[in-house]
Amino acid sequence: MKEIEPATYYFITKIKEPEDNSLEFKLIYGIVSKKEQDVSVGNQNLDPVHPILMNDDYKYKITCDSYIGYSVLDES
């Protein structure tokens, strides 16, 4: 787990149950882009922002042998 601790942003790209009551997910580091973008929500401009991009150099597969429950929130 120490390998994934330094990242500030993460993307979970896949979640599955390979067996009953086990959980596997794929994790990719997120990096802040140096390129600025203007973003508007409705008619409100949020000024230039830096999008968070996937860094394919840091991919991990995490497997939990058992779990009680999990919840997924789609923030896109």
GUKOL-107079 format. One record per residue: residue number from 1; residue in one letter; chain; x, y negated, z negated of N, C-alpha, C in turn. Coordinates in Angstrom, 3 decimals, padded with zeros to 6 digits. Example, Ala and Ser with C-alpha at 12.3 -4.5 7.8 and 13.67 -1.06 7.14 Angstrom:
REM GUKOL-107079
<resi = 1&resn = A&chain = A&nX = 013.190&nY = 005.690&nZ = -007.800&caX = 012.300&caY = 004.500&caZ = -007.800&cX = 013.200&cY = 003.300&cZ = -007.800> .
<resi = 2&resn = S&chain = A&nX = 012.850&nY = 002.250&nZ = -007.080&caX = 013.670&caY = 001.060&caZ = -007.140&cX = 012.900&cY = -000.030&cZ = -007.870> .
***
This chain:
REM GUKOL-107079
<resi = 1&resn = M&chain = A&nX = 000.813&nY = 001.192&nZ = 000.000&caX = 000.000&caY = 000.000&caZ = 000.000&cX = 000.864&cY = -001.266&cZ = 000.000> .
<resi = 2&resn = K&chain = A&nX = 002.102&nY = -001.168&nZ = -000.430&caX = 002.955&caY = -002.351&caZ = -000.448&cX = 003.197&cY = -002.898&cZ = 000.953> .
<resi = 3&resn = E&chain = A&nX = 003.100&nY = -002.031&nZ = 001.977&caX = 003.304&caY = -002.481&caZ = 003.350&cX = 002.214&cY = -003.435&cZ = 003.814> .
<resi = 4&resn = I&chain = A&nX = 001.000&nY = -003.285&nZ = 003.299&caX = -000.090&caY = -004.143&caZ = 003.758&cX = -000.351&cY = -005.330&cZ = 002.838> .
<resi = 5&resn = E&chain = A&nX = 000.256&nY = -005.380&nZ = 001.673&caX = 000.018&caY = -006.459&caZ = 000.722&cX = 000.432&cY = -007.851&cZ = 001.210> .
<resi = 6&resn = P&chain = A&nX = 001.520&nY = -008.015&nZ = 001.983&caX = 001.960&caY = -009.368&caZ = 002.329&cX = 001.010&cY = -010.144&cZ = 003.248> .
<resi = 7&resn = A&chain = A&nX = 000.138&nY = -009.471&nZ = 003.968&caX = -000.743&caY = -010.166&caZ = 004.913&cX = -001.811&cY = -010.963&cZ = 004.174> .
<resi = 8&resn = T&chain = A&nX = -002.201&nY = -012.080&nZ = 004.769&caX = -003.272&caY = -012.906&caZ = 004.227&cX = -004.609&cY = -012.554&cZ = 004.861> .
<resi = 9&resn = Y&chain = A&nX = -004.573&nY = -012.156&nZ = 006.138&caX = -005.785&caY = -011.851&caZ = 006.888&cX = -005.710&cY = -010.428&cZ = 007.429> .
<resi = 10&resn = Y&chain = A&nX = -006.859&nY = -009.756&nZ = 007.463&caX = -006.934&caY = -008.386&caZ = 007.960&cX = -008.157&cY = -008.238&cZ = 008.864> .
<resi = 11&resn = F&chain = A&nX = -008.056&nY = -007.325&nZ = 009.813&caX = -009.198&caY = -006.907&caZ = 010.611&cX = -009.372&cY = -005.412&cZ = 010.393> .
<resi = 12&resn = I&chain = A&nX = -010.584&nY = -004.994&nZ = 010.094&caX = -010.894&caY = -003.567&caZ = 010.063&cX = -011.528&cY = -003.264&cZ = 011.409> .
<resi = 13&resn = T&chain = A&nX = -010.863&nY = -002.417&nZ = 012.193&caX = -011.309&caY = -002.186&caZ = 013.559&cX = -012.139&cY = -000.923&cZ = 013.731> .
<resi = 14&resn = K&chain = A&nX = -012.088&nY = -000.022&nZ = 012.761&caX = -012.870&caY = 001.206&caZ = 012.869&cX = -013.079&cY = 001.799&cZ = 011.487> .
<resi = 15&resn = I&chain = A&nX = -014.291&nY = 002.258&nZ = 011.225&caX = -014.607&caY = 002.949&caZ = 009.968&cX = -015.316&cY = 004.246&cZ = 010.344> .
<resi = 16&resn = K&chain = A&nX = -014.886&nY = 005.346&nZ = 009.723&caX = -015.581&caY = 006.610&caZ = 009.967&cX = -015.450&cY = 007.515&cZ = 008.756> .
<resi = 17&resn = E&chain = A&nX = -016.313&nY = 008.521&nZ = 008.725&caX = -016.269&caY = 009.561&caZ = 007.703&cX = -015.812&cY = 010.852&cZ = 008.379> .
<resi = 18&resn = P&chain = A&nX = -014.515&nY = 011.165&nZ = 008.295&caX = -014.029&caY = 012.379&caZ = 008.944&cX = -014.601&cY = 013.660&cZ = 008.327> .
<resi = 19&resn = E&chain = A&nX = -014.938&nY = 013.616&nZ = 007.048&caX = -015.559&caY = 014.733&caZ = 006.332&cX = -016.560&cY = 014.148&cZ = 005.350> .
<resi = 20&resn = D&chain = A&nX = -017.407&nY = 014.986&nZ = 004.774&caX = -018.352&caY = 014.500&caZ = 003.769&cX = -017.607&cY = 013.829&cZ = 002.623> .
<resi = 21&resn = N&chain = A&nX = -018.073&nY = 012.640&nZ = 002.247&caX = -017.547&caY = 011.881&caZ = 001.109&cX = -016.076&cY = 011.509&cZ = 001.246> .
<resi = 22&resn = S&chain = A&nX = -015.575&nY = 011.402&nZ = 002.466&caX = -014.239&caY = 010.848&caZ = 002.687&cX = -014.387&cY = 009.688&cZ = 003.673> .
<resi = 23&resn = L&chain = A&nX = -013.461&nY = 008.763&nZ = 003.629&caX = -013.568&caY = 007.552&caZ = 004.430&cX = -012.226&cY = 007.243&cZ = 005.061> .
<resi = 24&resn = E&chain = A&nX = -012.270&nY = 006.853&nZ = 006.318&caX = -011.047&caY = 006.484&caZ = 007.046&cX = -011.307&cY = 005.176&cZ = 007.778> .
<resi = 25&resn = F&chain = A&nX = -010.368&nY = 004.240&nZ = 007.680&caX = -010.513&caY = 003.018&caZ = 008.460&cX = -009.181&cY = 002.562&cZ = 009.005> .
<resi = 26&resn = K&chain = A&nX = -009.252&nY = 001.847&nZ = 010.124&caX = -008.059&caY = 001.304&caZ = 010.761&cX = -007.995&cY = -000.180&cZ = 010.481> .
<resi = 27&resn = L&chain = A&nX = -006.810&nY = -000.614&nZ = 010.090&caX = -006.580&caY = -001.981&caZ = 009.635&cX = -005.493&cY = -002.615&cZ = 010.486> .
<resi = 28&resn = I&chain = A&nX = -005.694&nY = -003.861&nZ = 010.875&caX = -004.689&caY = -004.613&caZ = 011.635&cX = -004.485&cY = -005.958&cZ = 010.949> .
<resi = 29&resn = Y&chain = A&nX = -003.215&nY = -006.361&nZ = 010.825&caX = -002.900&caY = -007.687&caZ = 010.282&cX = -003.512&cY = -008.770&cZ = 011.160> .
<resi = 30&resn = G&chain = A&nX = -003.946&nY = -009.840&nZ = 010.536&caX = -004.357&caY = -011.023&caZ = 011.262&cX = -003.302&cY = -012.103&cZ = 011.102> .
<resi = 31&resn = I&chain = A&nX = -003.008&nY = -012.828&nZ = 012.181&caX = -002.040&caY = -013.930&caZ = 012.124&cX = -002.717&cY = -015.201&cZ = 012.617> .
<resi = 32&resn = V&chain = A&nX = -002.312&nY = -016.315&nZ = 012.059&caX = -002.868&caY = -017.606&caZ = 012.446&cX = -002.172&cY = -018.082&cZ = 013.717> .
<resi = 33&resn = S&chain = A&nX = -002.966&nY = -018.388&nZ = 014.730&caX = -002.430&caY = -018.859&caZ = 016.003&cX = -001.850&cY = -020.262&cZ = 015.853> .
<resi = 34&resn = K&chain = A&nX = -000.817&nY = -020.539&nZ = 016.603&caX = -000.243&caY = -021.893&caZ = 016.615&cX = -001.045&cY = -022.816&cZ = 017.527> .
<resi = 35&resn = K&chain = A&nX = -001.851&nY = -022.216&nZ = 018.402&caX = -002.661&caY = -022.982&caZ = 019.343&cX = -003.920&cY = -023.511&cZ = 018.645> .
<resi = 36&resn = E&chain = A&nX = -004.189&nY = -024.800&nZ = 018.802&caX = -005.379&caY = -025.398&caZ = 018.212&cX = -006.567&cY = -025.291&cZ = 019.158> .
<resi = 37&resn = Q&chain = A&nX = -007.749&nY = -025.180&nZ = 018.569&caX = -008.991&caY = -025.181&caZ = 019.327&cX = -009.978&cY = -026.115&cZ = 018.644> .
<resi = 38&resn = D&chain = A&nX = -010.786&nY = -026.798&nZ = 019.448&caX = -011.889&caY = -027.576&caZ = 018.893&cX = -013.081&cY = -026.648&cZ = 018.735> .
<resi = 39&resn = V&chain = A&nX = -013.726&nY = -026.716&nZ = 017.579&caX = -014.880&caY = -025.862&caZ = 017.310&cX = -016.036&cY = -026.743&cZ = 016.869> .
<resi = 40&resn = S&chain = A&nX = -017.201&nY = -026.442&nZ = 017.408&caX = -018.418&caY = -027.148&caZ = 017.010&cX = -019.434&cY = -026.129&cZ = 016.523> .
<resi = 41&resn = V&chain = A&nX = -020.143&nY = -026.489&nZ = 015.467&caX = -021.253&caY = -025.694&caZ = 014.962&cX = -022.471&cY = -026.589&cZ = 015.043> .
<resi = 42&resn = G&chain = A&nX = -023.397&nY = -026.200&nZ = 015.917&caX = -024.518&caY = -027.093&caZ = 016.184&cX = -023.975&cY = -028.339&cZ = 016.852> .
<resi = 43&resn = N&chain = A&nX = -024.273&nY = -029.493&nZ = 016.297&caX = -023.716&caY = -030.731&caZ = 016.847&cX = -022.631&cY = -031.309&cZ = 015.936> .
<resi = 44&resn = Q&chain = A&nX = -022.067&nY = -030.495&nZ = 015.053&caX = -021.008&caY = -030.919&caZ = 014.129&cX = -019.663&cY = -030.406&cZ = 014.616> .
<resi = 45&resn = N&chain = A&nX = -018.715&nY = -031.319&nZ = 014.887&caX = -017.367&caY = -030.927&caZ = 015.293&cX = -016.540&cY = -030.660&cZ = 014.043> .
<resi = 46&resn = L&chain = A&nX = -015.866&nY = -029.509&nZ = 014.000&caX = -015.056&caY = -029.139&caZ = 012.831&cX = -013.600&cY = -029.547&cZ = 012.966> .
<resi = 47&resn = D&chain = A&nX = -013.282&nY = -030.340&nZ = 013.968&caX = -011.911&caY = -030.764&caZ = 014.236&cX = -011.091&cY = -029.576&cZ = 014.722> .
<resi = 48&resn = P&chain = A&nX = -009.859&nY = -029.811&nZ = 015.089&caX = -009.045&caY = -028.689&caZ = 015.585&cX = -008.834&cY = -027.618&cZ = 014.515> .
<resi = 49&resn = V&chain = A&nX = -008.960&nY = -026.378&nZ = 014.937&caX = -008.743&caY = -025.235&caZ = 014.051&cX = -007.727&cY = -024.297&cZ = 014.697> .
<resi = 50&resn = H&chain = A&nX = -007.181&nY = -023.415&nZ = 013.919&caX = -006.244&caY = -022.396&caZ = 014.399&cX = -006.912&cY = -021.037&cZ = 014.255> .
<resi = 51&resn = P&chain = A&nX = -007.251&nY = -020.372&nZ = 015.363&caX = -007.904&caY = -019.068&caZ = 015.253&cX = -006.994&cY = -018.010&cZ = 014.625> .
<resi = 52&resn = I&chain = A&nX = -007.616&nY = -017.007&nZ = 014.043&caX = -006.874&caY = -015.876&caZ = 013.480&cX = -006.933&cY = -014.751&cZ = 014.511> .
<resi = 53&resn = L&chain = A&nX = -005.766&nY = -014.265&nZ = 014.910&caX = -005.640&caY = -013.262&caZ = 015.958&cX = -005.147&cY = -011.939&cZ = 015.379> .
<resi = 54&resn = M&chain = A&nX = -005.436&nY = -010.845&nZ = 016.075&caX = -004.924&caY = -009.537&caZ = 015.660&cX = -003.465&cY = -009.404&cZ = 016.056> .
<resi = 55&resn = N&chain = A&nX = -002.639&nY = -008.922&nZ = 015.134&caX = -001.234&caY = -008.665&caZ = 015.398&cX = -001.059&cY = -007.157&cZ = 015.560> .
<resi = 56&resn = D&chain = A&nX = -001.021&nY = -006.704&nZ = 016.811&caX = -000.956&caY = -005.265&caZ = 017.090&cX = 000.345&cY = -004.603&cZ = 016.640> .
<resi = 57&resn = D&chain = A&nX = 001.318&nY = -005.389&nZ = 016.199&caX = 002.566&caY = -004.811&caZ = 015.689&cX = 002.364&cY = -004.171&cZ = 014.314> .
<resi = 58&resn = Y&chain = A&nX = 001.257&nY = -004.513&nZ = 013.647&caX = 001.007&caY = -004.015&caZ = 012.295&cX = -000.359&cY = -003.352&cZ = 012.231> .
<resi = 59&resn = K&chain = A&nX = -000.407&nY = -002.070&nZ = 012.611&caX = -001.631&caY = -001.276&caZ = 012.568&cX = -001.467&cY = -000.184&cZ = 011.518> .
<resi = 60&resn = Y&chain = A&nX = -002.517&nY = 000.048&nZ = 010.759&caX = -002.477&caY = 001.075&caZ = 009.718&cX = -003.766&cY = 001.876&cZ = 009.730> .
<resi = 61&resn = K&chain = A&nX = -003.673&nY = 003.136&nZ = 009.350&caX = -004.839&caY = 003.978&caZ = 009.142&cX = -004.858&cY = 004.335&cZ = 007.661> .
<resi = 62&resn = I&chain = A&nX = -005.956&nY = 004.029&nZ = 007.011&caX = -006.083&caY = 004.287&caZ = 005.575&cX = -007.178&cY = 005.326&cZ = 005.377> .
<resi = 63&resn = T&chain = A&nX = -006.866&nY = 006.369&nZ = 004.603&caX = -007.806&caY = 007.443&caZ = 004.349&cX = -008.058&cY = 007.552&cZ = 002.852> .
<resi = 64&resn = C&chain = A&nX = -009.319&nY = 007.603&nZ = 002.484&caX = -009.716&caY = 007.798&caZ = 001.086&cX = -010.350&cY = 009.188&cZ = 000.999> .
<resi = 65&resn = D&chain = A&nX = -009.815&nY = 010.028&nZ = 000.142&caX = -010.318&caY = 011.401&caZ = 000.011&cX = -011.743&cY = 011.449&cZ = -000.518> .
<resi = 66&resn = S&chain = A&nX = -012.124&nY = 010.433&nZ = -001.284&caX = -013.497&caY = 010.349&caZ = -001.777&cX = -013.824&cY = 008.881&cZ = -002.050> .
<resi = 67&resn = Y&chain = A&nX = -015.111&nY = 008.589&nZ = -002.114&caX = -015.544&caY = 007.227&caZ = -002.414&cX = -016.954&cY = 007.275&cZ = -002.989> .
<resi = 68&resn = I&chain = A&nX = -017.319&nY = 006.197&nZ = -003.657&caX = -018.663&caY = 006.087&caZ = -004.222&cX = -019.595&cY = 005.390&cZ = -003.232> .
<resi = 69&resn = G&chain = A&nX = -019.102&nY = 004.324&nZ = -002.610&caX = -019.904&caY = 003.591&caZ = -001.639&cX = -019.070&cY = 002.509&cZ = -000.995> .
<resi = 70&resn = Y&chain = A&nX = -019.542&nY = 001.990&nZ = 000.135&caX = -018.890&caY = 000.868&caZ = 000.782&cX = -019.938&cY = 000.020&cZ = 001.472> .
<resi = 71&resn = S&chain = A&nX = -019.592&nY = -001.228&nZ = 001.705&caX = -020.511&caY = -002.169&caZ = 002.351&cX = -019.750&cY = -002.905&cZ = 003.443> .
<resi = 72&resn = V&chain = A&nX = -020.405&nY = -003.169&nZ = 004.565&caX = -019.780&caY = -003.863&caZ = 005.680&cX = -020.539&cY = -005.155&cZ = 005.913> .
<resi = 73&resn = L&chain = A&nX = -019.781&nY = -006.264&nZ = 006.028&caX = -020.355&caY = -007.571&caZ = 006.306&cX = -019.791&cY = -008.050&cZ = 007.639> .
<resi = 74&resn = D&chain = A&nX = -020.633&nY = -008.331&nZ = 008.592&caX = -020.209&caY = -008.821&caZ = 009.907&cX = -020.228&cY = -010.339&cZ = 009.866> .
<resi = 75&resn = E&chain = A&nX = -019.048&nY = -010.943&nZ = 009.885&caX = -018.946&caY = -012.400&caZ = 009.821&cX = -018.711&cY = -013.038&cZ = 011.171> .
<resi = 76&resn = S&chain = A&nX = -018.939&nY = -012.303&nZ = 012.260&caX = -018.700&caY = -012.882&caZ = 013.585&cX = -019.854&cY = -013.768&cZ = 014.009> .
***
